[in-house]
Amino acid sequence: MKKKFNYGYSLPPWLKTCRDICKQFIIPFTIFQGIRTFFIPTTFDVLLLAVFLLLAFAYHAEWI
């Protein structure tokens, strides 16, 4: 019989806390990075903005 994993409950408490803190800060970081990328577009800034956008979408869709 296969065991079904429920990752939301199998995480240690410190990792849940870290995930919740990241969830609170990802939107302000994404907005700041978007403004920074608009004024000073470098390759690193564009890639960082893409990572922040993917993380924000993953948190919103509850994939993480």
C-alpha positions as CSV (number, residue, x, y, z in Angstrom):
1,M,0.0,0.0,0.0
2,K,1.3,3.4,-0.9
3,K,1.8,6.0,1.8
4,K,0.3,9.4,1.0
5,F,2.6,12.2,2.0
6,N,1.1,15.4,3.3
7,Y,3.9,17.9,3.1
8,G,2.1,20.6,5.0
9,Y,2.0,18.6,8.1
10,S,5.2,16.6,7.8
11,L,7.5,19.7,7.9
12,P,9.3,20.7,11.1
13,P,7.9,23.7,12.9
14,W,11.0,25.9,12.2
15,L,10.7,25.2,8.4
16,K,7.0,26.2,8.5
17,T,7.9,29.4,10.3
18,C,10.6,30.1,7.6
19,R,8.1,29.5,4.9
20,D,5.5,31.8,6.4
21,I,8.1,34.6,6.8
22,C,9.1,34.2,3.2
23,K,5.5,34.3,2.2
24,Q,5.1,37.7,3.9
25,F,8.1,39.3,2.3
26,I,8.0,38.0,-1.3
27,I,5.4,40.5,-2.6
28,P,7.3,43.6,-1.3
29,F,10.6,42.2,-2.7
30,T,9.0,41.6,-6.0
31,I,7.6,45.1,-6.2
32,F,10.9,46.6,-5.3
33,Q,12.8,44.4,-7.8
34,G,10.3,45.4,-10.5
35,I,10.8,49.1,-9.9
36,R,14.6,48.6,-9.8
37,T,14.5,46.5,-13.0
38,F,12.4,49.2,-14.7
39,F,15.1,51.9,-14.0
40,I,18.3,49.9,-14.2
41,P,17.7,46.8,-16.3
42,T,20.6,44.3,-16.0
43,T,20.6,40.6,-16.7
44,F,20.8,39.8,-13.0
45,D,17.9,42.1,-12.2
46,V,15.7,40.5,-14.8
47,L,16.5,37.0,-13.7
48,L,16.0,37.9,-10.0
49,L,12.6,39.4,-10.9
50,A,11.6,36.3,-12.7
51,V,12.6,34.1,-9.7
52,F,10.6,36.4,-7.4
53,L,7.6,36.3,-9.7
54,L,7.7,32.5,-9.8
55,L,8.0,32.3,-6.1
56,A,5.1,34.7,-5.5
57,F,2.9,32.8,-8.0
58,A,3.9,29.5,-6.3
59,Y,2.9,30.9,-2.9
60,H,-0.3,32.3,-4.2
61,A,-1.2,28.9,-5.9
62,E,-0.1,27.1,-2.7
63,W,2.4,25.0,-4.4
64,I,5.0,25.7,-1.7
